[in-house]
Amino acid sequence: MNMIFKDDTLYIDLKGDMDIIDLNVLKERIFSILSQYDIDNVILNTNGAFNLDKRAINSIKRECQTKYFGSFKIM
């Protein structure tokens, strides 16, 4: 997993096998970053990941948008 902050956007690239434990770590990291910094946009690139639970990713997106009111895009 790579995270880059640029131009008021947090870019996250997921790579490899992403199980539920990895997704929980991802969620904790995203929420920690968003609570510390004024970030308006999150772009999550899932093209390099496999065994990805789409429902869990969508749940993270919904929670993030509810709590932080920013834009969250999944590619």
N, C-alpha and C positions, 0 to 999 in steps of 0.2 A: 504494500500500500504506500503510495506517495501522496503527499499533501503539499500544495504550493499556494501561497497567497499572492495575488497579483491584481492590481486595478480593482480593488474592493470586491474581489471574488476569490473564494476558496475552491481550488481545483483539487479533486481527489481521484486518483487512478487506482482501481482495484485490480490486483493481478493474482493469478493462481487460484487454488482451492479456498473458497470462502465459506466456512461452516458457521454455525450459529454463534460459537464463541468469538470468532473473528468479527462477526457483525455486531456483537455486543461491545467489543473493543472499539470498533468504528464509531458506533453511536456515542459512547462515552467521550471519545476524542473530539468528535464534531461538536457535541454539546459543550464541552469544556472550552473549546476555541471560541464558539459563538458567544458564550457568556463572558469571556474575557475581552474580546475585541469587537469593534463595530463593523461587522461584515454583513453586507446586504444580500449577497448571492453565493450559493453553493452549487457547484457542478460536479456530479458524481459520474465518472466514466467506468462502466462495468464491462466494457468490451474485452478486457484481458482476464476476467474472472470466470471461473466455472464452478458448478455445484452451488450456484447462488440462489438463495431463497427469495424469490421476487416479493412475496408477501412481507417478509421481514424488512426488505429494502423500502417498500412502500410505507410500512409502518413507521420507519425512521423518518421518512420524508414528511408524513402527516404530523408526527410529533414535533418535528423541527419547525414546520410552518406554523403550527399552533402556538408554540412557545416563543419563537423568535420573529415571526411575521416576515421572513425574507423569502426570496426566490430560491427554490430548490429544484434543480433539473437532473434527471437521470438519463444518461445516454447509454 
